[in-house]
Amino acid sequence: MKKTPLYDRHATLGGKIIDFGGWAMPVQYSNVIEEHHATRMKAGLFDICHMGEIEVKGPQAFELLQWVLSRNIEGQAIGQIKLSVMTNENGGIIDDVTVYRLGEERYMVVTNAGTKDNDYSWIETQRRARGLSDVQVVDNSDRTGKIDLQGPLSREILQNLASDDLALLTYYHAKDTKVMKIPALVSRSGYTGEDGFEIYTESRRIGEIWDKLLEIGAGLGLKPVGLGARDTLRLEAGMMLYGNDMDETITPLEVVYGWVTNLEKDFVGSSALKKLKEKGLGRKLVGFEMQDRGIARHGYKVFKDATEVGVVTSGTYTPTLQKAVGLAFVPVSYSKPGTDIFIQIREHHAGARIVELPFYRRRK
């Protein structure tokens, strides 16, 4: 398995290591519920060094990204981040990514860990196919370290180490600054539904920042958090996981990414998505809450009355809400909130109800 620059620190902290898409990653340090509550109520620190960072730079950087991304990035300000998806010719999701505009002709595309190599190849393939010679696509993933500090006390903790006033950094914006006098890119963003920051610096220096954050945050309740709580946190916030809730057979119109899909511009897959929209969707990803006992898991069958109609993509017990919830694909005709469905859990059909997403919203 691949190891992040923080691997030895996870072992020292007693992290339980698992294979996550070929990476040796901590699933938990103490337990999932404790780490989940720490993030919701105080702060949590996450190792995200396994994710990908692809730099796209040069006079034709905008043209290339405008073609490979579903979202219109025209007018994106320097320092602004935009969520988008990359789709194949059939409109299927290659990956969901965040796109940072770092300069007039410089962008950073942050990818999921398991899709990074494919994402890089895809962008390069499209660059060559369109004859764009005045743009460079550079994979900086191995040189980049990334940690996420999330939770209501995250700004208070990070401000002790940051050279700039983090109160001035607005949501989904990033700034080149210094953390512990180490040059770093800090963005106000995350994958938990809480206020928080993503911190990028050289992979060889990321451990210094990790150690210091844990040291100064200990008195405020900061805890290191593994993949287990990361999953329960993102699901409570109604956020999807690539490979579970979406893949190349699923389009952004069928999940919650219709809003980042601009069909008024041309991009890879736009023609197929326009046809799908005109034809009408057959299925939709919805949120549901269990009404009966039981936890729905990925792959469990969904029924309406006695007829199988869909499948669960993600499901768990949520520590904050203290109930079992999940995401599932169902026919559009059954996708309205308030619709009662059943989930097959082992040999039994357990009652569930479709609800609006997200399941949890943080207090402002």
GIRA-V178490 format. One record per backbone hydrogen bond with DSSP energy under -0.5 kcal/mol. CO is the residue of the C=O (numbers start at 1). NH is the residue of the N-H. If there is no record, write none. Layout:
co = (CO CO)
nh = (NH NH)
//
This chain:
co = (2 4 6 7 8 9 10 11 15 16 16 18 18 19 20 22 23 23 24 25 26 27 28 31 32 33 34 35 36 37 38 38 42 43 44 45 46 46 48 52 53 53 54 55 56 57 58 60 61 62 63 64 65 67 70 71 73 77 79 80 82 84 85 86 86 88 91 92 92 95 97 98 98 99 100 100 101 103 105 106 106 107 108 108 109 109 110 111 112 113 115 116 117 118 119 120 121 122 123 124 125 126 127 128 131 134 136 136 138 138 140 140 141 143 145 146 147 148 148 149 150 151 153 154 155 156 157 158 158 161 161 164 165 166 168 170 172 173 175 175 177 178 179 181 182 184 184 185 186 187 187 188 193 195 197 198 199 200 201 202 202 205 205 206 207 208 209 210 211 212 213 214 217 217 218 221 223 226 227 228 229 230 231 232 233 234 235 236 236 241 241 241 246 247 247 250 251 251 252 254 255 257 258 260 261 262 267 269 270 271 272 273 274 275 276 282 284 286 287 288 289 297 300 301 302 302 303 303 304 307 310 311 312 314 316 316 317 318 318 323 324 325 326 327 327 328 329 330 331 332 336 339 341 342 343 343 344 345 348 348 350 351 351 352 353 354 355)
nh = (24 7 10 11 12 13 15 14 17 27 28 20 25 21 23 2 20 25 4 18 227 228 16 35 36 37 38 39 40 41 42 43 153 223 150 225 48 148 51 111 55 140 109 138 107 136 61 64 65 66 67 68 69 268 262 73 76 80 174 101 99 97 70 94 95 91 252 88 94 86 84 100 110 82 102 108 79 106 58 102 103 56 100 110 54 111 98 52 116 116 119 120 121 122 123 124 125 126 127 128 129 130 132 131 133 60 57 138 55 140 143 144 144 203 201 48 199 46 150 197 44 154 157 158 159 160 160 161 162 180 181 166 168 169 170 173 81 188 177 186 184 163 182 183 179 177 186 200 175 189 198 172 362 151 149 187 147 185 145 205 206 208 209 210 211 212 213 214 215 216 217 218 220 222 221 43 45 230 231 232 233 234 235 236 237 239 238 359 360 244 245 246 243 93 250 93 254 255 257 285 258 260 261 262 263 265 270 273 274 275 276 277 278 279 280 332 330 328 355 326 353 300 312 344 309 310 305 342 307 304 302 329 299 327 318 325 319 322 323 318 290 316 288 313 314 286 311 284 334 335 339 354 352 303 345 350 346 348 345 350 343 291 292 341 289 338 287)
//
